[in-house]
């Protein structure tokens, strides 16, 4: 490494700290509010149907704007947008804590989501530019640890803050971290400058945002209204029309929103698809397992939180190691190994029963975290390494979007499948009120589907590896 290169990457660990703080804040805020929903219904004098938009408004903002913000960072410069996002997230957090009514709270959560988009979409691209290429996997692996810490700590931190200081404290706690993160971003995030040879594709961005929003709403409302309802079907039609229009516009645009031809790379396209599938099953898993642990087994919520933290804990420990290994041996062996381990872990979950002990459950959860940890960082590195440098922001947006849509799809589709299978076993309309045996039967049916999805993703990754080695 030359002296010039040493100077170029001299601040890489400060950039790592900055991006990690942003990812941690945005990830925690995606889950910490869930714990507060019952309290918010009572104290703000509203209903569950209204208060759920405190969560949905945040998630739908992320889904709609992620790729557009990523591309804006590529064209206009990542440092400026990333720093503005950190500041906007911090200010919106304070406004959420001061919200006098549920309407103001939902509005401020949407603003908070805009700041989170800027942080999450551009964070990976900022990190990739701050680290040399041979350390990309390690850097993204450490960010995977930050995501896992956010997943684990969100509900726990939310419970402690709400019980001790009230629901407003879950937003005020972001203030000191946000101020420090914004100052670090101003000082250490490298300035990339504006690409004057490229223009932002406003038409493509608008069409894509409409398509992503309609798809998000369709998946979200489908769980409540049913996927055959006219409204949900209409939203799917809007998504399809927007998708066709987007492809036509992008292929003709001189500076497209997304360079669609880059998906001819098997490494990129397969990494996006397999990443999405794994997040579908992971999100479905952590949506359904609390029903099993609380309703079927009758465990207290504190114990449930600790048991559910086993898999994310292992994921957080393995993720940076897998990222470092992928820098040395390549991404495909680790992503395939991660998928295979995950498929075996899901098959083992078929041994769950009403009398499953804590030790038995943890032994099943640990391989799940191991498989996801082996897969996530190398797969993220494959995506970021497969996009052209001028589309690094879009690459970061793809990472966020696959995770987000995996979460929405997993909860909506697998949750609905579980409710359907519980009803088929003779359960009531509300699956949560079914008998333990009926809930278990539905859960086993969903686990079979999850195992099949992960196995299909592993097979797809193997076929892509063979194609990469033998292009003909």
C-alpha positions as CSV (number, residue, x, y, z in Angstrom):
1,X,0.0,0.0,0.0
2,X,1.4,3.4,-1.0
3,X,1.7,6.4,1.2
4,X,-1.0,8.1,-0.9
5,X,-3.3,5.2,-0.4
6,X,-2.6,5.3,3.4
7,X,-3.7,9.0,3.4
8,X,-6.8,8.1,1.4
9,X,-8.0,5.6,3.9
10,X,-6.6,7.3,7.0
11,X,-10.0,8.1,8.5
12,X,-11.7,4.8,7.6
13,X,-12.4,3.8,11.2
14,X,-13.9,7.1,12.0
15,X,-16.1,6.6,8.9
16,X,-17.0,3.1,10.3
17,X,-18.0,4.6,13.6
18,X,-20.1,7.2,11.9
19,X,-21.9,4.8,9.6
20,X,-22.4,2.3,12.5
21,X,-24.0,4.9,14.7
22,X,-26.4,5.8,11.8
23,X,-27.3,2.2,11.1
24,X,-27.8,1.5,14.8
25,X,-30.1,4.5,15.3
26,X,-32.2,3.7,12.2
27,X,-32.4,0.0,13.0
28,X,-33.4,0.5,16.6
29,X,-36.0,3.0,15.7
30,X,-37.6,0.5,13.3
31,X,-38.4,-1.8,16.2
32,X,-38.3,0.3,19.4
33,X,-41.7,1.9,18.7
34,X,-43.4,-1.5,18.5
35,X,-43.1,-1.9,22.3
36,X,-44.7,1.5,22.8
37,X,-47.8,0.9,20.7
38,X,-50.2,-0.2,23.5
39,X,-49.1,2.8,25.6
40,X,-49.5,5.2,22.7
41,X,-53.1,4.0,22.1
42,X,-54.0,4.8,25.7
43,X,-52.1,8.1,26.2
44,X,-52.9,9.6,22.8
45,X,-56.6,8.5,22.9
46,X,-56.6,6.6,19.6
47,X,-57.1,3.1,18.1
48,X,-54.8,0.4,17.0
49,X,-55.8,0.9,13.3
50,X,-54.6,4.5,13.6
51,X,-51.5,4.0,15.8
52,X,-50.1,1.3,13.5
53,X,-49.3,4.0,11.0
54,X,-46.6,5.3,13.4
55,X,-44.8,2.2,12.3
56,X,-46.1,1.9,8.8
57,X,-45.4,5.5,7.9
58,X,-41.7,5.0,8.8
59,X,-41.4,1.7,6.9
60,X,-43.3,2.9,3.8
61,X,-41.1,6.0,3.6
62,X,-38.1,3.8,3.6
63,X,-39.5,1.5,0.9
64,X,-40.6,4.4,-1.4
65,X,-37.5,6.6,-1.3
66,X,-34.5,4.2,-0.8
67,X,-33.3,3.8,-4.4
68,X,-34.1,7.4,-5.3
69,X,-32.0,8.7,-2.5
70,X,-29.2,6.3,-3.3
71,X,-29.1,7.5,-6.9
72,X,-29.3,11.2,-5.7
73,X,-26.1,10.5,-3.6
74,X,-24.3,9.1,-6.7
75,X,-25.2,12.2,-8.8
76,X,-25.1,15.0,-6.2
77,X,-22.6,13.7,-3.7
78,X,-23.0,11.3,-0.8
79,X,-21.5,13.4,2.0
80,X,-24.0,16.2,1.8
81,X,-27.1,14.0,1.6
82,X,-25.8,11.6,4.3
83,X,-25.1,14.5,6.7
84,X,-28.4,16.2,6.1
85,X,-30.1,12.8,6.7
86,X,-28.4,12.4,10.1
87,X,-29.4,15.9,11.1
88,X,-33.0,15.5,9.8
89,X,-33.3,12.1,11.7
90,X,-32.1,13.7,14.9
91,X,-34.4,16.8,14.7
92,X,-37.4,14.6,13.7
93,X,-36.7,12.3,16.7
94,X,-37.1,15.3,19.1
95,X,-40.3,16.4,17.3
96,X,-41.7,12.9,17.7
97,X,-41.0,13.1,21.4
98,X,-42.8,16.5,21.6
99,X,-45.8,15.4,19.4
100,X,-49.1,16.7,21.0
101,X,-51.3,14.2,19.1
102,X,-51.2,11.0,17.0
103,X,-51.5,13.0,13.8
104,X,-48.3,15.0,14.6
105,X,-46.5,11.8,15.7
106,X,-47.3,10.1,12.4
107,X,-46.2,13.1,10.4
108,X,-42.9,13.5,12.3
109,X,-42.3,9.7,11.9
110,X,-42.5,10.1,8.2
111,X,-39.9,13.0,8.4
112,X,-37.8,10.7,10.6
113,X,-38.1,8.0,7.9
114,X,-36.8,10.4,5.3
115,X,-33.7,11.0,7.4
116,X,-33.3,7.2,8.0
117,X,-33.5,6.7,4.2
118,X,-30.5,9.0,3.7
119,X,-28.6,7.2,6.4
120,X,-29.4,3.6,5.4
121,X,-29.2,4.0,1.6
122,X,-25.9,5.9,1.5
123,X,-24.2,4.3,4.5
124,X,-22.9,1.2,2.7
125,X,-21.7,3.3,-0.3
126,X,-19.9,5.8,2.1
127,X,-18.3,2.8,3.8
128,X,-17.1,1.1,0.6
129,X,-15.5,4.4,-0.6
130,X,-13.7,4.8,2.8
131,X,-12.2,1.3,2.9
132,X,-9.9,-0.4,0.3
133,X,-11.5,-3.0,-1.9
134,X,-9.7,-5.9,-0.1
135,X,-11.3,-4.9,3.2
136,X,-14.9,-4.4,1.8
137,X,-16.3,-7.6,3.3
138,X,-14.8,-6.9,6.7
139,X,-16.3,-3.4,6.7
140,X,-19.7,-4.5,5.7
141,X,-19.5,-7.4,8.2
142,X,-19.1,-4.9,11.0
143,X,-22.1,-3.0,9.8
144,X,-24.0,-6.3,10.0
145,X,-23.1,-6.5,13.6
146,X,-24.5,-3.0,14.1
147,X,-27.8,-4.2,12.5
148,X,-27.9,-7.2,14.8
149,X,-27.3,-5.0,17.9
150,X,-30.1,-2.8,16.8
151,X,-32.5,-5.7,16.3
152,X,-31.6,-7.1,19.8
153,X,-31.5,-3.9,21.7
154,X,-34.6,-2.2,20.2
155,X,-37.3,-4.0,22.2
156,X,-35.2,-4.3,25.4
157,X,-34.2,-0.6,25.4
158,X,-37.7,0.5,24.5
159,X,-39.2,-1.5,27.4
160,X,-36.7,0.0,29.9
161,X,-37.2,3.5,28.7
162,X,-41.0,3.4,28.6
163,X,-41.3,1.8,32.0
164,X,-38.9,4.3,33.6
165,X,-39.5,7.6,31.7
166,X,-42.6,7.2,29.5
167,X,-43.0,6.7,25.7
168,X,-41.5,10.1,24.7
169,X,-38.1,9.0,26.0
170,X,-37.7,6.5,23.2
171,X,-37.4,9.4,20.8
172,X,-35.4,11.8,23.0
173,X,-32.7,9.2,23.5
174,X,-31.7,9.6,19.8
175,X,-30.7,13.3,20.4
176,X,-27.2,12.9,21.9
177,X,-26.3,10.1,19.5
178,X,-27.7,12.0,16.6
179,X,-25.7,15.1,17.4
180,X,-22.4,13.2,17.7
181,X,-23.2,11.3,14.5
182,X,-23.9,14.5,12.6
183,X,-20.7,16.1,13.7
184,X,-18.7,13.0,12.8
185,X,-20.3,12.9,9.4
186,X,-19.3,16.6,8.8
187,X,-15.8,15.9,9.9
188,X,-14.9,12.4,8.5
189,X,-17.2,11.3,5.7
190,X,-15.2,11.8,2.5
191,X,-16.5,14.3,0.0
192,X,-17.1,12.7,-3.4
193,X,-18.4,15.7,-5.3
194,X,-21.1,16.1,-7.9
195,X,-20.9,14.0,-11.1
196,X,-21.6,16.8,-13.7
197,X,-21.7,14.3,-16.5
198,X,-24.8,12.6,-15.0
199,X,-28.3,14.0,-14.5
200,X,-30.8,12.8,-11.9
201,X,-33.6,10.9,-13.6
202,X,-36.7,12.6,-12.1
203,X,-39.2,10.8,-14.4
204,X,-37.7,7.4,-13.5
205,X,-37.5,8.2,-9.8
206,X,-41.2,9.3,-9.8
207,X,-42.4,6.1,-11.6
208,X,-40.3,3.9,-9.3
209,X,-41.5,5.6,-6.2
210,X,-45.1,5.1,-7.2
211,X,-44.4,1.4,-7.9
212,X,-42.6,0.8,-4.7
213,X,-45.3,2.6,-2.6
214,X,-48.1,0.7,-4.3
215,X,-46.3,-2.6,-3.7
216,X,-45.6,-1.8,-0.1
217,X,-49.3,-0.8,0.5
218,X,-50.5,-4.0,-1.3
219,X,-48.3,-6.2,0.9
220,X,-49.2,-4.3,4.1
221,X,-53.0,-4.1,3.5
222,X,-53.2,-7.6,2.1
223,X,-52.6,-9.1,5.5
224,X,-55.5,-7.3,7.0
225,X,-58.0,-7.1,4.0
226,X,-57.0,-10.3,2.2
227,X,-54.9,-10.4,-1.0
228,X,-58.0,-10.9,-3.1
229,X,-59.7,-7.7,-2.1
230,X,-60.3,-5.2,-4.9
231,X,-58.1,-2.5,-3.3
232,X,-55.1,-4.8,-2.9
233,X,-55.5,-6.2,-6.4
234,X,-55.7,-2.7,-7.7
235,X,-52.5,-1.8,-6.0
236,X,-50.8,-4.8,-7.5
237,X,-52.0,-3.7,-10.9
238,X,-50.5,-0.2,-10.3
239,X,-47.2,-1.9,-9.3
240,X,-47.2,-3.9,-12.5
241,X,-47.9,-0.9,-14.7
242,X,-45.3,1.2,-13.0
243,X,-42.8,-1.6,-13.4
244,X,-43.3,-1.9,-17.1
245,X,-43.2,1.9,-17.5
246,X,-40.0,2.1,-15.4
247,X,-38.2,-0.4,-17.6
248,X,-39.1,1.4,-20.8
249,X,-38.1,4.8,-19.4
250,X,-34.8,3.5,-18.0
251,X,-33.7,1.7,-21.1
252,X,-34.2,5.0,-23.1
253,X,-32.7,7.4,-20.5
254,X,-29.2,8.8,-21.2
255,X,-28.5,8.8,-17.4
256,X,-30.9,6.3,-16.0
257,X,-32.0,5.9,-12.4
258,X,-30.8,2.3,-12.4
259,X,-28.5,0.9,-15.1
260,X,-30.7,-2.2,-15.7
261,X,-28.1,-3.9,-17.8
262,X,-25.9,-4.4,-14.7
263,X,-28.3,-7.1,-13.6
264,X,-27.0,-9.3,-16.4
265,X,-24.2,-10.1,-13.9
266,X,-25.2,-13.4,-12.2
267,X,-23.4,-12.3,-9.1
268,X,-25.4,-9.2,-8.7
269,X,-28.8,-10.5,-9.7
270,X,-28.6,-13.8,-7.7
271,X,-27.2,-11.9,-4.6
272,X,-30.2,-9.6,-4.7
273,X,-32.7,-12.4,-5.1
274,X,-31.2,-14.7,-2.5
275,X,-30.8,-11.8,0.0
276,X,-34.5,-10.9,-0.4
277,X,-35.6,-14.5,0.1
278,X,-33.5,-14.9,3.3
279,X,-35.0,-11.7,4.7
280,X,-38.5,-12.9,3.9
281,X,-38.1,-16.1,6.0
282,X,-36.2,-14.3,8.8
283,X,-38.8,-11.6,9.1
284,X,-41.6,-14.2,9.0
285,X,-39.7,-16.2,11.7
286,X,-39.4,-13.4,14.1
287,X,-43.0,-12.3,13.5
288,X,-44.4,-15.8,14.2
289,X,-42.1,-17.1,17.0
290,X,-43.4,-14.7,19.7
291,X,-46.9,-16.2,19.1
292,X,-45.5,-19.7,19.7
293,X,-43.5,-18.7,22.8
294,X,-46.2,-16.5,24.4
295,X,-49.5,-18.0,23.3
296,X,-48.6,-21.6,22.8
297,X,-46.1,-22.0,25.6
298,X,-47.3,-19.2,27.9
299,X,-43.8,-17.8,28.6
300,X,-43.4,-14.3,30.1
301,X,-42.5,-11.5,27.6
302,X,-39.1,-10.9,29.2
303,X,-38.0,-14.5,28.7
304,X,-39.4,-14.4,25.2
305,X,-37.2,-11.4,24.3
306,X,-34.1,-13.1,25.6
307,X,-34.8,-16.3,23.7
308,X,-35.5,-14.5,20.5
309,X,-32.1,-12.7,20.9
310,X,-30.1,-15.9,20.5
311,X,-30.1,-15.9,16.7
312,X,-29.3,-12.2,16.2
313,X,-26.5,-12.5,18.8
314,X,-24.8,-15.2,16.8
315,X,-25.4,-13.3,13.6
316,X,-23.7,-10.3,15.0
317,X,-20.7,-12.3,16.1
318,X,-20.3,-14.2,12.9
319,X,-21.0,-11.4,10.4
320,X,-17.7,-9.5,10.7
321,X,-15.7,-12.8,10.6
322,X,-17.6,-13.9,7.5
323,X,-16.9,-10.6,5.9
324,X,-13.2,-10.9,6.5
325,X,-13.2,-14.5,5.2
326,X,-15.0,-13.4,2.0
327,X,-12.2,-10.9,1.3
328,X,-9.8,-13.8,1.2
329,X,-11.7,-16.7,-0.3
330,X,-14.5,-15.0,-2.2
331,X,-18.2,-14.5,-1.5
332,X,-19.9,-17.5,-3.1
333,X,-18.5,-20.3,-0.9
334,X,-19.7,-18.5,2.2
335,X,-23.1,-17.4,0.9
336,X,-23.8,-21.0,-0.3
337,X,-22.6,-22.4,3.1
338,X,-24.8,-19.8,4.9
339,X,-27.9,-20.8,2.9
340,X,-27.3,-24.5,3.4
341,X,-26.9,-24.1,7.2
342,X,-30.0,-21.9,7.2
343,X,-32.0,-24.6,5.3
344,X,-30.9,-27.3,7.8
345,X,-31.8,-25.0,10.7
346,X,-35.3,-24.4,9.4
347,X,-35.8,-28.1,8.8
348,X,-34.8,-28.6,12.4
349,X,-37.5,-26.1,13.6
350,X,-40.0,-28.8,12.7
351,X,-39.1,-30.4,16.0
352,X,-40.8,-27.5,17.9
353,X,-43.7,-28.5,20.1
354,X,-45.8,-27.3,22.9
355,X,-43.4,-28.8,25.5
356,X,-40.1,-27.5,23.8
357,X,-37.7,-26.5,26.5
358,X,-35.6,-23.3,26.5
359,X,-32.4,-25.2,25.8
360,X,-34.0,-27.0,22.9
361,X,-35.2,-23.7,21.4
362,X,-31.8,-22.0,21.8
363,X,-30.1,-25.0,20.1
364,X,-32.4,-24.5,17.2
365,X,-31.9,-20.7,17.0
366,X,-28.1,-20.8,17.1
367,X,-27.6,-22.5,13.7
368,X,-30.1,-20.0,12.3
369,X,-28.0,-17.1,13.4
370,X,-24.9,-18.9,12.1
371,X,-26.3,-19.4,8.7
372,X,-27.6,-15.9,8.4
373,X,-24.2,-14.5,9.6
374,X,-22.2,-16.6,7.1
375,X,-24.5,-15.3,4.3
376,X,-25.2,-11.7,5.0
377,X,-21.8,-9.9,4.9
378,X,-20.4,-11.8,1.9
379,X,-23.7,-11.3,0.1
380,X,-23.7,-7.5,0.8
381,X,-20.1,-7.4,-0.4
382,X,-21.1,-9.2,-3.6
383,X,-23.8,-6.6,-4.3
384,X,-21.6,-3.6,-3.6
385,X,-18.7,-5.0,-5.6
386,X,-20.9,-5.8,-8.6
387,X,-22.4,-2.3,-9.2
388,X,-20.4,0.3,-11.1
389,X,-18.7,3.0,-9.0
390,X,-21.0,5.6,-10.3
391,X,-24.0,3.6,-9.0
392,X,-22.6,2.8,-5.5
393,X,-25.4,4.7,-3.9
394,X,-27.9,2.6,-5.8
395,X,-26.0,-0.5,-4.5
396,X,-26.4,0.7,-1.0
397,X,-30.1,1.3,-1.7
398,X,-30.5,-2.3,-3.0
399,X,-29.1,-3.6,0.3
400,X,-31.7,-1.6,2.3
401,X,-34.5,-2.4,-0.1
402,X,-34.0,-6.2,-0.1
403,X,-34.0,-6.2,3.7
404,X,-37.0,-3.9,3.9
405,X,-39.2,-5.7,1.3
406,X,-38.1,-9.0,2.8
407,X,-39.4,-7.8,6.1
408,X,-42.7,-6.5,4.6
409,X,-43.2,-9.6,2.5
410,X,-42.3,-12.1,5.3
411,X,-44.7,-10.5,7.8
412,X,-47.6,-10.1,5.3
413,X,-47.4,-13.3,3.3
414,X,-46.1,-15.8,5.8
415,X,-48.2,-14.3,8.5
416,X,-51.3,-14.7,6.3
417,X,-50.3,-18.2,5.4
418,X,-50.0,-19.1,9.1
419,X,-53.5,-17.7,9.8
420,X,-54.9,-19.6,6.9
421,X,-53.3,-22.9,8.0
422,X,-54.5,-22.4,11.6
423,X,-58.0,-21.9,10.2
424,X,-57.7,-25.0,8.1
425,X,-56.8,-26.9,11.3
426,X,-60.1,-25.8,12.8
427,X,-59.0,-22.6,14.5
428,X,-61.0,-19.4,14.9
429,X,-60.9,-16.4,12.6
430,X,-58.2,-14.8,14.8
431,X,-55.3,-17.3,14.7
432,X,-53.9,-15.9,17.9
433,X,-57.0,-17.2,19.8
434,X,-56.6,-20.7,18.4
435,X,-55.8,-23.7,20.6
436,X,-52.0,-24.5,21.0
437,X,-52.3,-27.6,18.8
438,X,-54.0,-25.6,16.1
439,X,-51.3,-22.9,16.2
440,X,-48.5,-25.5,16.2
441,X,-50.0,-27.2,13.1
442,X,-50.1,-23.9,11.2
443,X,-46.6,-23.0,12.3
444,X,-45.2,-26.3,11.1
445,X,-46.8,-25.8,7.7
446,X,-45.2,-22.3,7.4
447,X,-41.8,-23.8,8.5
448,X,-42.0,-26.2,5.6
449,X,-42.5,-23.3,3.2
450,X,-39.6,-21.4,4.8
451,X,-37.3,-24.4,4.5
452,X,-38.3,-24.7,0.8
453,X,-37.6,-21.0,0.1
454,X,-34.1,-21.2,1.7
455,X,-33.3,-24.4,-0.1
456,X,-34.4,-22.9,-3.4
457,X,-32.1,-19.8,-2.7
458,X,-29.2,-22.1,-1.9
459,X,-29.8,-24.0,-5.2
460,X,-30.0,-20.7,-7.1
461,X,-26.6,-19.7,-5.6
462,X,-25.0,-23.0,-6.6
463,X,-26.3,-22.7,-10.2
464,X,-25.0,-19.1,-10.3
465,X,-21.6,-20.2,-9.1
466,X,-21.4,-22.9,-11.8
467,X,-22.4,-20.3,-14.4
468,X,-19.7,-17.9,-13.2
469,X,-17.1,-20.6,-13.5
470,X,-18.4,-21.9,-16.9
471,X,-19.8,-18.8,-18.7
472,X,-20.7,-20.8,-21.9
